[in-house]
């Protein structure tokens, strides 16, 4: 699948907030495939790697910016999202989560 195909697939699901409001909500196979393809092509997603510790500092910074953009788009609390969902989901090592937490705090400063 090409980059254009990936963007087309993602554009069809970008405004679906179902799983943001209900973490147990199931994605359709089309949505799952589009997201998996996006993860495969973008190293700032932890799912891109077999282990999150393979992420570079730039990947981590981009990931935090990506999360910030989504929290702005959906009007959710970035720090709450990171602490309650992402830390547990990816089991970041302590040193890595400290770095992530720092970047996310910088992004939320007024």
Secondary structure, 3 states (H helix, E strand, C coil): CCHHHHHHHHHCCCCCCHHHHCCCCCCCHHHHHHHHHHHHHCCCCHHHCCCHHHCCHHHHHHHHHHHHHHHHHHCCCHHHHHHHHHHHHHCCCHHHHHHHHHHHHHHHCC
